[in-house]
Amino acid sequence: MADRAEEIFGELSQICEQYKAEVPSERGPWPESVKSRVFELKSLGLSFVKIAERTGIPYGSITTWKRPSSFLPIKVVDEKSPTVTVRKPRKRRDSSEFRTVTVITPSGYRIEGLDAKAVTEFIAAVEII
């Protein structure tokens, strides 16, 4: 961990030196390459105060940067068959029973209002699973 922190500090030193040479104003936005390394140092257990002291980046600037979310977007995919919900029978005008199913495929498609046979035929025809 200490080796990686020192490596990041070395990278930040080079990047900040180049940044200060190329950006004449102190009010320019810091590059993402700097921000990502600062947050990596933070994740290694260093405080923003220590990071600011070692890099020369103002503490106030570091604390105003948006931190990457600790939550990453994920997609939950069930390896099993698609979800199928069978509704209670509804009476048609001709008094015959009519069952519909709701199918949500693993790829997120939702099929509603068809009977089981029609859904099966539909899925086979369009290959959406």
Sequence and secondary structure as in RCSB ss.txt:
>XXXX:A:sequence
MADRAEEIFGELSQICEQYKAEVPSERGPWPESVKSRVFELKSLGLSFVKIAERTGIPYGSITTWKRPSSFLPIK
VVDEKSPTVTVRKPRKRRDSSEFRTVTVITPSGYRIEGLDAKAVTEFIAAVEII
>XXXX:A:secstr
 HHHHHHHHHHHHHHHHHHHHH  STTS   HHHHHHHHHHHHTT  HHHHHHHH   HHHHHHS    S     
   SS  EEEE   EE TTS EE  EEEE TTS EEEEE HHHHHHHHHHHT  
